Amino acid sequence: MAHERIEINREIMGGRPVIRGTRVPVELVLRKLGAGMSAKAILADHPRLTLEDIRAAQAFAADYIADEELVYR
């Protein structure tokens, strides 16, 4: 699935997925959400982001996990 708001470029943050047009890694957005930060607080920390960017980070992660092969032990 294409993610227009997510960019992967070796020249930006070593190729880690970032919000397009920023140096904000998808991982950082997800970690902040996981730590209980609200979208409003994340937007205050990163004024260049939008609510749509936060949702795109979540959708990107969900699609990435959906393609993972899970191993149960």
Backbone hydrogen bonds, N-H to C=O, Kabsch-Sander energy under -0.5 kcal/mol:
donor,donor_aa,acceptor,acceptor_aa,energy
4,E,2,A,-0.5
6,I,3,H,-1.3
7,E,18,V,-2.9
12,I,9,N,-2.3
13,M,11,E,-0.5
15,G,9,N,-1.1
15,G,12,I,-1.9
16,R,13,M,-1.5
18,V,7,E,-2.5
19,I,24,V,-2.5
20,R,5,R,-3.4
22,T,19,I,-2.0
26,V,17,P,-2.6
29,V,25,P,-1.6
30,L,26,V,-2.5
31,R,27,E,-2.7
32,K,28,L,-2.3
33,L,29,V,-2.2
34,G,30,L,-2.8
35,A,31,R,-1.7
36,G,33,L,-1.6
37,M,32,K,-2.4
42,I,38,S,-2.2
43,L,39,A,-2.6
44,A,40,K,-1.7
45,D,41,A,-1.9
46,H,42,I,-2.0
49,L,46,H,-2.2
54,I,50,T,-1.7
55,R,51,L,-2.3
56,A,52,E,-2.3
57,A,53,D,-2.1
58,Q,54,I,-1.9
59,A,55,R,-2.5
60,F,56,A,-2.7
61,A,57,A,-2.1
62,A,58,Q,-2.4
63,D,59,A,-2.4
64,Y,60,F,-2.4
65,I,61,A,-2.6
66,A,62,A,-2.2
67,D,63,D,-1.1
67,D,64,Y,-0.5
68,E,65,I,-1.4
70,L,68,E,-0.7
72,Y,70,L,-0.5
